Amino acid sequence: MVMYDDPRILRAIAHPTRNRVLHELSAAGSLRAADIARLIDIPANQASFHLRQLAKYGLVEEDPDAARDRRDRVWRLVDPDGIRFRTGDMLAQPGGRAAWAVFQRNTVARGQHLVERALAVDDTENPGRSVSEWSLLMTPDEARELMEELAAVVERRRDAGRAHGPGEGRETWSVFQLIQPYPEDS
């Protein structure tokens, strides 16, 4: 598992397009810039630019085993399990707090957007869309155990999706997990 502590990485992934590129690579495993461009509806040269920026910070790399030939550029996450931070180390570095503020602001906005979209009333039938909230009595150790159990379920689904690849009616779904003690301010 790769752990990142460079504050510049937070700024790089706070960009909405780069963040979406990372999500598509996480779901699919490996993709070409043209595939990403098609999936997120941007020009291929823009997808290539964002992939190069992510590569500059060591978040993505070329996947030569997935390429058709030597000219074919296929990309994957450096760590197929995702991106993890050493937050304390990152915050202690120059620019760390400012980078965290940008990342936090964008993550909150993305989370709000995801919840709003899931709760939207429209005329389409979308049986997989859901927002759920439960309240559980747990110790911190039990909460960690729950996180690990949920992560194992999500990883199994992600691996199955990667095995099939994009297409065949498959699209990238967001699974947004939040586990914390019940906030006192509500």
Salt bridges, closest charged atoms under 4 A:
ASP5 OD2 - ARG86 NH2 2.89
ASP6 OD2 - ARG8 NH2 2.60
GLU24 OE2 - ARG20 NE 2.85
ASP35 OD2 - ARG32 NH1 3.80
ASP35 OD1 - ARG38 NH2 3.63
GLU61 OE2 - ARG76 NE 2.92
GLU62 OE2 - ARG73 NH2 2.94
ASP63 OD1 - ARG76 NH1 2.74
ASP69 OD2 - ARG71 NH2 3.71
ASP72 OD2 - ARG32 NH2 2.70
ASP72 OD2 - ARG68 NE 3.67
ASP81 OD1 - ARG158 NH2 3.31
ASP89 OD2 - ARG86 NE 3.10
ASP122 OD2 - ARG129 NH1 3.48
ASP141 OD1 - ARG144 NH2 2.43
ASP159 OD1 - ARG158 NE 3.87
